[in-house]
């Protein structure tokens, strides 16, 4: 019995979901999964090692290497064969910025979460919602 596949953590989904050669109408399509895209982004664009990429995505280094090789083969096939590259699918989960292995300071999700937390702690004042009528606190507030 095979082990279940772990979901790969990615920081964000790609801005564009397909790339095609100019003037190529109806060309053959090649599917690149979002997790394969993330491996290429981290290794080639962010200049991370396979080990760093694996840590950030929450998977093993060997899995990253296999995904990266598949992705590069697909990209090369599109470039050489004039095929359309479509990016979608895969077994992934979007990073919520809270994982200790997250991309850290560069993570937009972590920054957004920190800003929200900062707003909550602003001025050391805690705000609560209470029921009221005509501008006055309801007399039975807090009583059962």
C-alpha positions as CSV (number, residue, x, y, z in Angstrom):
1,X,0.0,0.0,0.0
2,X,1.5,3.3,-1.1
3,X,1.9,6.2,1.4
4,X,-0.5,9.1,1.0
5,X,0.8,12.1,-0.9
6,X,1.5,15.1,1.4
7,X,0.0,18.5,0.4
8,X,2.7,20.9,-0.7
9,X,2.7,24.3,0.9
10,X,2.9,27.2,-1.6
11,X,3.0,30.9,-0.8
12,X,0.7,32.1,-3.6
13,X,-1.0,31.0,-6.7
14,X,0.6,32.1,-10.0
15,X,-0.6,35.4,-11.5
16,X,-1.0,33.9,-14.9
17,X,-2.3,30.4,-15.6
18,X,-1.1,29.9,-19.2
19,X,1.7,30.8,-21.5
20,X,1.6,30.3,-25.3
21,X,3.9,31.1,-28.2
22,X,2.8,34.2,-30.3
23,X,0.5,33.2,-33.1
24,X,0.0,29.6,-31.9
25,X,-3.7,29.0,-32.1
26,X,-4.9,25.6,-31.0
27,X,-1.4,24.4,-30.1
28,X,-1.1,21.3,-27.9
29,X,-1.3,22.0,-24.2
30,X,1.1,20.9,-21.4
31,X,-0.1,20.9,-17.8
32,X,2.2,22.2,-15.1
33,X,0.8,21.8,-11.6
34,X,0.9,24.7,-9.2
35,X,3.3,22.8,-6.8
36,X,5.6,22.2,-9.8
37,X,5.4,25.9,-10.6
38,X,6.3,26.7,-6.9
39,X,9.3,24.5,-7.0
40,X,10.6,26.2,-10.2
41,X,9.8,29.6,-8.7
42,X,11.7,28.9,-5.5
43,X,14.7,27.2,-7.1
44,X,15.2,29.2,-10.3
45,X,13.7,32.6,-9.4
46,X,14.4,32.8,-5.6
47,X,17.7,31.0,-6.0
48,X,17.0,28.6,-3.1
49,X,18.5,25.2,-2.8
50,X,16.5,22.0,-3.1
51,X,16.8,21.6,0.7
52,X,15.5,25.1,1.4
53,X,12.7,24.6,-1.1
54,X,11.7,21.3,0.5
55,X,11.6,22.9,4.0
56,X,9.5,25.8,2.8
57,X,7.0,23.5,0.9
58,X,6.9,21.0,3.8
59,X,8.0,18.0,1.7
60,X,11.2,15.9,1.3
61,X,14.2,17.1,-0.7
62,X,13.9,14.1,-3.0
63,X,10.3,14.9,-3.8
64,X,11.3,18.5,-4.6
65,X,14.0,17.2,-7.0
66,X,11.5,14.9,-8.7
67,X,8.9,17.7,-9.1
68,X,11.6,20.2,-10.3
69,X,12.8,17.7,-13.0
70,X,9.3,17.1,-14.2
71,X,8.5,20.8,-14.3
72,X,11.7,21.6,-16.3
73,X,11.0,18.8,-18.7
74,X,7.5,20.2,-19.3
75,X,8.8,23.8,-19.7
76,X,11.4,22.7,-22.2
77,X,8.8,20.7,-24.1
78,X,6.7,23.9,-24.4
79,X,9.7,26.0,-25.5
80,X,11.1,23.6,-28.0
81,X,7.7,22.3,-29.4
82,X,5.8,25.6,-29.4
83,X,3.2,24.2,-27.0
84,X,0.9,26.1,-24.6
85,X,1.9,25.8,-20.9
86,X,-1.1,25.7,-18.6
87,X,-0.6,26.0,-14.8
88,X,-3.3,24.5,-12.6
89,X,-4.1,21.6,-10.3
90,X,-1.8,19.7,-8.1
91,X,-1.8,18.7,-4.4
92,X,-1.1,21.9,-2.5
93,X,-2.3,24.1,0.2
94,X,-1.8,27.9,0.4
95,X,0.5,29.1,3.1
96,X,-1.3,31.0,5.9
97,X,1.9,32.7,7.1
98,X,1.8,30.9,10.5
99,X,4.0,27.9,9.7
100,X,7.5,28.1,11.3
101,X,9.0,26.8,8.0
102,X,7.2,29.4,6.0
103,X,9.1,31.7,3.7
104,X,9.4,34.2,6.6
105,X,10.0,37.9,6.0
106,X,9.2,37.8,2.3
107,X,5.9,36.0,2.9
108,X,3.0,38.4,2.0
109,X,0.6,36.2,4.1
110,X,2.8,36.4,7.2
111,X,3.2,40.2,6.8
112,X,-0.6,40.6,6.4
113,X,-1.2,38.4,9.5
114,X,1.3,40.5,11.5
115,X,-0.4,43.8,10.4
116,X,-3.8,42.4,11.5
117,X,-2.2,41.3,14.9
118,X,-0.7,44.8,15.2
119,X,-4.0,46.4,14.7
120,X,-5.5,44.3,17.4
121,X,-2.9,45.3,19.9
122,X,-3.0,49.0,18.9
123,X,-2.9,51.3,21.9
124,X,-3.3,48.4,24.3
125,X,-7.1,48.8,24.1
126,X,-9.4,45.8,23.9
127,X,-12.7,46.4,22.1
128,X,-15.7,44.3,22.8
129,X,-19.2,44.3,21.3
130,X,-22.2,44.8,23.6
131,X,-25.9,45.0,23.0
132,X,-27.5,48.3,23.6
133,X,-30.8,50.2,23.0
134,X,-31.0,53.9,22.3
135,X,-27.3,54.5,22.9
136,X,-27.4,52.8,26.4
137,X,-26.0,49.4,27.3
138,X,-28.8,47.0,27.7
139,X,-29.6,46.7,31.4
140,X,-29.4,42.9,31.4
141,X,-26.1,42.7,29.6
142,X,-24.0,39.9,31.1
143,X,-26.8,38.5,33.2
144,X,-28.6,35.3,32.4
